[in-house]
Amino acid sequence: MLNVNETTYDVPADVVDAIGKEVRLAAVQLNRYPDREFSVLREKLAEYLNRDLVSESEPATLTAENIWAANGSNEIMQHILQAFAGPGRSVLSFPPTYSMYPLYARGTYSEYIAGTRAADFTQSPADVAAQIREHRPNVVILCSPNNPTGTALSLETVEAAYAAAEESDTMVVVDEAYGEFRQSGTGSALALLPGRERLIVSRTMSKAFALAGGRLGYLAAAPEVTDAMRLVRLPYHLSAVTQATAIAALDHSATLMANVERIKDQRDRIVRTLEQMGLRPAPSDANFVFFGGLTDEKAAWQHLLEDGILVRDVGIPGHLRVTAGTEAETSDFLASLQRFITSATA
């Protein structure tokens, strides 16, 4: 399955053992409610993000007070919109982008506004700022790296968006679900947090940490934002088991990030090989590749499926999206796609 952007590598054995030990310790007190402030987890998440900032030569400034967590990015986004959107308010994002954003808006009775992108699906600082000024939403969501295109926004674009958003008291959310997969030289919006009280950067442990089944999403923002999250959460929303699992994974982040590098290698291999096939892969800062140039994307999708390879038809003519998997999975995908192209041009 190369269609839902999971990490296709299994969780490493030492991480599995560590999770098991933490969960067993938590199980001893499952008769008690979990730590509703998930204090240890927030501290661990802040430490992890600070290492990311230091790697970019930015000061490590995040503390537990800057962190919020929930059951996956879905609940993180729900909390944000419950706090800052809702009836009579609006949410702006820029299709093609993550398909759940309109549903988050609908679920919080917010008006959803679909912005636009350039023909090549990119976004410039001036265009993003102009659309924010035009629509004056209560919340704007910037997906970077973007799903399904894999393209990342420049920090200049985020800065321009924030400057425009300040004029209408708009909250700016940068969804960095795939942030760990970004290319060298691609910055994280985490570096822009100091002094920007209306900026929120969301992350997840589903992708880089191989914890899609663990359901842990989180955000970094000003303490005033995390305080607002407390007003909309359900009581004890993060179970003791979820907290224990995430803490163990964070303690072994170096092991898990080694797999991230292997995935990035396969992603870059896919891009190079698709270019050699005469297709048009978008530059990717994610763990997947979005590519065009197909004369019949549905026939290509069906051919791959018949070869036992499931990729994503994202509903854009001539395009498909494929998750970067293991070396063997990548080889199987590329070989199958080459057979399709050869037969289609014969």
C-alpha positions as CSV (number, residue, x, y, z in Angstrom):
1,M,0.0,0.0,0.0
2,L,1.6,3.2,-1.2
3,N,-1.5,5.4,-1.1
4,V,-2.0,6.8,2.5
5,N,1.6,8.1,3.2
6,E,2.2,5.8,6.2
7,T,5.8,4.8,7.0
8,T,6.0,1.4,5.4
9,Y,8.9,0.3,7.6
10,D,7.9,-1.6,10.7
11,V,8.5,0.0,14.0
12,P,12.1,-1.0,15.0
13,A,12.3,-3.8,17.6
14,D,14.0,-1.7,20.2
15,V,11.3,1.0,19.9
16,V,8.6,-1.7,20.2
17,D,10.2,-3.0,23.4
18,A,10.5,0.5,24.8
19,I,6.8,1.2,24.0
20,G,5.8,-2.1,25.6
21,K,7.7,-1.2,28.8
22,E,6.2,2.3,29.1
23,V,2.7,1.0,28.4
24,R,3.1,-1.7,31.0
25,L,4.1,0.9,33.6
26,A,1.0,2.9,32.6
27,A,-1.2,-0.1,32.9
28,V,-0.5,-0.4,36.6
29,Q,-2.5,2.8,37.1
30,L,-5.2,2.5,34.5
31,N,-7.7,2.6,37.3
32,R,-6.8,6.3,37.5
33,Y,-7.5,9.0,35.0
34,P,-4.5,10.1,33.0
35,D,-2.5,13.3,33.5
36,R,-4.9,15.7,31.9
37,E,-2.0,18.2,31.3
38,F,0.2,15.4,29.8
39,S,3.1,17.3,31.3
40,V,5.9,14.8,30.6
41,L,4.8,14.4,27.0
42,R,4.7,18.2,26.4
43,E,8.2,18.5,27.8
44,K,9.5,15.7,25.5
45,L,7.8,17.2,22.5
46,A,9.3,20.6,23.2
47,E,12.8,19.0,23.6
48,Y,12.3,17.2,20.2
49,L,11.2,20.4,18.4
50,N,14.1,22.4,19.9
51,R,16.5,19.9,18.4
52,D,14.9,20.5,15.0
53,L,15.4,24.3,15.5
54,V,19.0,23.9,16.6
55,S,19.7,21.8,13.5
56,E,18.6,24.9,11.5
57,S,20.8,27.2,13.6
58,E,17.8,28.8,15.2
59,P,17.6,29.3,19.0
60,A,15.9,26.6,21.0
61,T,13.1,28.6,22.6
62,L,10.2,26.2,23.0
63,T,9.0,25.0,26.4
64,A,6.1,22.8,27.5
65,E,3.9,25.9,27.7
66,N,4.2,26.2,23.9
67,I,3.0,22.6,23.2
68,W,-0.4,21.1,22.9
69,A,-1.2,17.5,21.9
70,A,-4.3,15.5,20.9
71,N,-5.4,12.3,19.2
72,G,-3.9,12.8,15.8
73,S,-3.7,15.9,13.7
74,N,-7.4,15.6,13.1
75,E,-8.2,16.4,16.7
76,I,-5.5,19.1,16.7
77,M,-7.2,20.9,13.8
78,Q,-10.6,20.4,15.4
79,H,-9.4,22.0,18.6
80,I,-7.9,25.0,16.6
81,L,-11.2,25.6,14.7
82,Q,-13.3,25.1,17.8
83,A,-11.3,27.8,19.5
84,F,-10.8,30.3,16.7
85,A,-13.5,29.5,14.1
86,G,-17.0,28.3,14.4
87,P,-20.5,29.7,13.5
88,G,-20.2,33.1,11.7
89,R,-16.5,32.6,11.2
90,S,-14.5,31.4,8.2
91,V,-11.5,29.1,7.3
92,L,-9.3,29.6,4.3
93,S,-7.1,27.0,2.6
94,F,-5.7,26.5,-0.8
95,P,-6.8,23.4,-2.9
96,P,-5.5,21.1,-4.0
97,T,-4.5,20.5,-0.4
98,Y,-5.4,18.2,2.4
99,S,-8.9,17.0,1.8
100,M,-10.0,17.1,5.4
101,Y,-9.7,20.9,5.8
102,P,-13.3,21.5,4.4
103,L,-14.6,18.7,6.7
104,Y,-13.0,20.3,9.8
105,A,-14.7,23.6,8.9
106,R,-18.0,21.9,8.3
107,G,-17.7,20.0,11.6
108,T,-17.2,23.2,13.5
109,Y,-20.0,25.1,11.6
110,S,-17.4,27.4,10.0
111,E,-17.6,28.8,6.5
112,Y,-15.0,27.1,4.3
113,I,-13.2,29.3,1.7
114,A,-11.3,27.6,-1.1
115,G,-8.4,29.8,-2.2
116,T,-6.4,29.3,-5.4
117,R,-2.9,28.2,-6.5
118,A,-0.8,28.9,-9.6
119,A,-1.2,26.5,-12.5
120,D,1.9,24.5,-11.2
121,F,0.2,24.3,-7.8
122,T,2.8,26.6,-6.1
123,Q,2.1,29.6,-3.9
124,S,3.9,32.9,-3.9
125,P,4.2,35.3,-1.0
126,A,2.3,38.0,-2.8
127,D,-0.6,35.8,-3.9
128,V,-1.1,34.2,-0.5
129,A,-1.1,37.6,1.2
130,A,-3.5,39.0,-1.4
131,Q,-6.0,36.2,-0.9
132,I,-5.9,36.6,2.9
133,R,-6.5,40.3,2.6
134,E,-9.4,39.6,0.1
135,H,-11.2,37.1,2.3
136,R,-10.2,38.2,5.8
137,P,-10.7,34.7,7.3
138,N,-10.6,33.9,11.0
139,V,-8.2,31.0,10.3
140,V,-6.0,30.3,7.4
141,I,-4.4,26.9,7.0
142,L,-1.1,26.6,5.0
143,C,-0.1,23.0,4.3
144,S,3.7,22.8,4.0
145,P,4.8,20.4,2.7
146,N,1.5,20.3,0.9
147,N,-0.6,17.2,0.5
148,P,-1.1,16.0,-2.3
149,T,1.6,18.0,-4.1
150,G,4.6,17.5,-1.7
151,T,5.7,21.1,-2.3
152,A,6.9,23.2,0.7
153,L,6.3,26.9,1.3
154,S,9.2,29.3,1.7
155,L,9.4,31.0,5.0
156,E,9.0,34.2,3.1
157,T,5.6,33.0,2.1
158,V,4.6,32.2,5.7
159,E,5.9,35.6,6.8
160,A,3.9,37.4,4.1
161,A,0.8,35.4,5.1
162,Y,1.3,36.3,8.7
163,A,1.7,40.0,7.9
164,A,-1.5,40.0,5.9
165,A,-3.3,38.0,8.6
166,E,-2.4,40.5,11.3
167,E,-4.5,43.1,9.5
168,S,-7.7,41.0,10.2
169,D,-6.7,39.3,13.4
170,T,-6.5,36.0,11.5
171,M,-4.9,32.9,13.0
172,V,-2.3,31.3,10.7
173,V,-1.9,27.5,11.0
174,V,1.0,25.9,9.2
175,D,0.4,22.2,8.9
176,E,3.8,20.5,8.9
177,A,2.6,16.9,9.1
178,Y,5.5,15.9,6.8
179,G,8.0,18.4,8.2
180,E,10.6,15.8,9.1
181,F,10.9,14.8,5.4
182,R,11.7,18.2,4.1
183,Q,14.7,18.8,1.9
184,S,18.0,20.3,3.3
185,G,17.6,24.0,3.1
186,T,13.8,24.0,3.5
187,G,12.9,25.8,6.7
188,S,10.3,25.0,9.3
189,A,7.8,27.6,10.4
190,L,8.8,26.7,13.9
191,A,11.6,29.3,13.4
192,L,9.0,32.0,12.9
193,L,7.1,31.4,16.2
194,P,8.9,34.0,18.4
195,G,7.0,37.2,18.5
196,R,4.1,35.8,16.4
197,E,1.2,35.1,18.8
198,R,-1.2,34.2,16.1
199,L,1.0,31.6,14.4
200,I,0.4,27.9,15.0
201,V,2.6,25.0,13.7
202,S,1.1,21.6,13.8
203,R,2.9,18.3,13.5
204,T,2.1,14.6,13.9
205,M,3.8,11.4,15.0
206,S,1.9,9.4,12.4
207,K,4.5,9.8,9.6
208,A,8.1,10.2,10.6
209,F,7.6,8.4,13.9
210,A,5.8,5.5,12.3
211,L,2.9,5.8,14.8
212,A,-0.1,6.2,12.5
213,G,-1.8,3.6,14.8
214,G,-0.9,5.5,17.9
215,R,-2.8,8.7,17.0
216,L,-0.7,11.5,18.4
217,G,-0.8,15.0,16.8
218,Y,0.6,18.1,18.4
219,L,1.2,21.8,17.9
220,A,3.6,24.5,18.9
221,A,2.4,28.1,19.5
222,A,2.3,30.9,22.0
223,P,1.2,29.9,25.5
224,E,-2.0,32.0,25.0
225,V,-2.9,29.6,22.1
226,T,-2.3,26.4,24.1
227,D,-4.5,28.0,26.9
228,A,-7.3,28.4,24.4
229,M,-7.0,24.7,23.5
230,R,-7.8,23.9,27.1
231,L,-11.2,25.6,26.7
232,V,-12.3,23.2,24.0
233,R,-10.8,19.8,24.8
234,L,-12.8,17.0,26.2
235,P,-11.8,15.9,29.8
236,Y,-8.8,13.6,29.9
237,H,-8.7,13.5,26.1
238,L,-5.2,11.8,25.9
239,S,-5.2,8.3,27.4
240,A,-2.4,7.1,29.6
241,V,-1.5,4.5,26.9
242,T,-1.3,7.1,24.2
243,Q,1.0,9.3,26.4
244,A,3.2,6.3,27.3
245,T,3.5,5.3,23.6
246,A,4.4,8.7,22.4
247,I,7.0,9.3,25.2
248,A,8.7,6.0,24.4
249,A,8.9,6.9,20.7
250,L,10.3,10.4,21.5
251,D,13.0,8.8,23.6
252,H,14.0,6.8,20.5
253,S,13.6,9.5,18.0
254,A,17.2,9.0,16.6
255,T,16.3,5.4,15.7
256,L,13.1,6.4,14.0
257,M,14.7,9.4,12.1
258,A,17.1,6.9,10.5
259,N,14.2,5.4,8.7
260,V,13.1,8.9,7.6
261,E,16.5,9.3,5.8
262,R,15.9,6.0,4.1
263,I,12.5,7.1,3.0
264,K,13.9,10.4,1.7
265,D,16.4,8.4,-0.4
266,Q,13.6,6.4,-2.0
267,R,11.5,9.6,-2.6
268,D,14.4,11.2,-4.4
269,R,15.0,8.0,-6.4
270,I,11.3,8.1,-7.5
271,V,11.6,11.7,-8.6
272,R,14.8,11.0,-10.6
273,T,13.4,7.9,-12.3
274,L,10.0,9.5,-13.1
275,E,11.9,12.3,-14.8
276,Q,13.8,9.7,-16.8
277,M,10.5,8.2,-17.9
278,G,9.4,11.5,-19.3
279,L,6.9,12.2,-16.5
280,R,6.6,15.4,-14.4
281,P,7.2,14.8,-10.7
282,A,6.7,17.8,-8.4
283,P,9.7,18.7,-6.1
284,S,8.9,16.8,-2.9
285,D,9.6,17.8,0.7
286,A,7.3,15.0,1.9
287,N,7.4,11.2,2.1
288,F,5.5,10.9,-1.2
289,V,5.7,12.1,-4.8
290,F,3.0,13.8,-6.8
291,F,3.6,13.4,-10.6
292,G,1.9,14.4,-13.8
293,G,2.4,13.7,-17.5
294,L,0.1,10.6,-17.6
295,T,-2.3,10.5,-20.6
296,D,-4.6,8.3,-18.6
297,E,-4.1,8.3,-14.9
298,K,-7.0,6.0,-14.2
299,A,-5.6,3.3,-16.5
300,A,-2.2,3.8,-14.9
301,W,-3.8,3.4,-11.4
302,Q,-5.6,0.2,-12.5
303,H,-2.4,-1.2,-14.0
304,L,-0.5,-0.7,-10.8
305,L,-3.4,-2.1,-8.8
306,E,-3.3,-5.3,-10.9
307,D,0.4,-5.6,-10.1
308,G,-0.5,-5.4,-6.4
309,I,0.5,-1.8,-6.0
310,L,-2.0,0.7,-4.6
311,V,-1.3,4.4,-5.2
312,R,-3.5,7.4,-4.8
313,D,-5.7,8.9,-7.5
314,V,-6.0,12.5,-6.2
315,G,-8.6,13.5,-8.7
316,I,-6.4,15.8,-10.7
317,P,-6.3,14.8,-14.4
318,G,-3.0,13.3,-15.5
319,H,-1.6,13.0,-12.0
320,L,-1.1,10.3,-9.3
321,R,0.5,10.3,-5.9
322,V,2.8,7.6,-4.6
323,T,4.2,7.1,-1.1
324,A,7.9,6.5,-0.9
325,G,8.3,3.1,0.7
326,T,11.1,0.6,1.2
327,E,13.7,0.1,-1.5
328,A,11.9,-3.1,-2.7
329,E,8.5,-1.4,-2.8
330,T,10.0,1.5,-4.8
331,S,11.6,-0.9,-7.2
332,D,8.3,-2.7,-7.7
333,F,6.4,0.5,-8.3
334,L,8.9,1.9,-10.8
335,A,9.1,-1.3,-12.7
336,S,5.3,-1.6,-12.9
337,L,4.9,2.0,-14.0
338,Q,7.6,1.6,-16.7
339,R,5.7,-1.4,-18.1
340,F,2.6,0.7,-18.3
341,I,4.3,3.5,-20.1
342,T,6.0,1.1,-22.5
343,S,2.7,-0.6,-23.3
344,A,0.9,2.7,-23.6
345,T,3.3,4.1,-26.2
346,A,3.8,0.8,-28.1
